[in-house]
Amino acid sequence: MKHTLPLIALAFVILFSCSEKGSNSEKRTFANDFIEVGQVKLEIDSISDFNFPEFQVIQEGEKELLLVMNKVNFSFDFYDLESGEKVKRTAIQKDEKYPIPALYGFWYHNADSIFLFRQMLLNGITLINGDGEIVTQYSPQKIDRSSPQAMMKSIVNHYSRSTNPTLYESGKLYFSDMSLNGFLNSAETMEEFKPAVVVDVENNDVQVIDHVRVPDYYKGKTWPMDMGKLFKNKAK
């Protein structure tokens, strides 16, 4: 018995130590998901939009650049992510034929194709080239103006921000749509709402993706406007 008690105590200590080690290991795994690899101090000037509300990380040649939509200056600013220096600034040239009332969101497809989006409307989507020149505009949205209710239903309240960008692939732009109702309390209304929209720029039309719906666990619950950010453009 004298020899048995120390063995039991030792086994308990080993078991407790292994359990603690496993727990700490798990904590370390989760704690190290994001590791800071460095910082970059960007060189901005008096006409830079230092809030950087709309941006995209792009690749030009061997350089990784931060592309910022400068709403104040109506331009795109390109920053080198290694040095922090501004590589260039491309002014968005204005064209009376293709008016751009205000900058809202954008998608950089390649060095010669950047899409500009208007707030609330799919009409007036603008394509510019690498020199900031307007190539063309698209107006695929059919709006029923017979009544305020009909107009509200036909408007696509698209969400196109850097946190939830509009994507371009094979002649189509994929948008997330946010409800204009603000709060959706009924399961029936949520069932009817379709949060994924496609703009076919080649055929100049708008398509709603039927198989993308609001998750079941949202139904019957209050849905504030900010929840629209959760919808990602994964429908293809």
Beta strands, then each sheet from edge to edge (+ up, - down):
strand 1: 55-60
strand 2: 63-70
strand 3: 75-80
strand 4: 86-91
strand 5: 105-110
strand 6: 113-117
strand 7: 125-128
strand 8: 134-138
strand 9: 158-159
strand 10: 167-169
strand 11: 172-177
strand 12: 196-200
strand 13: 205-208
sheet 1: 1+ 2- 3+ 4-
sheet 2: 5+ 6- 7+ 8-
sheet 3: 9+ 11- 10+
sheet 4: 9+ 11- 12+ 13-
end
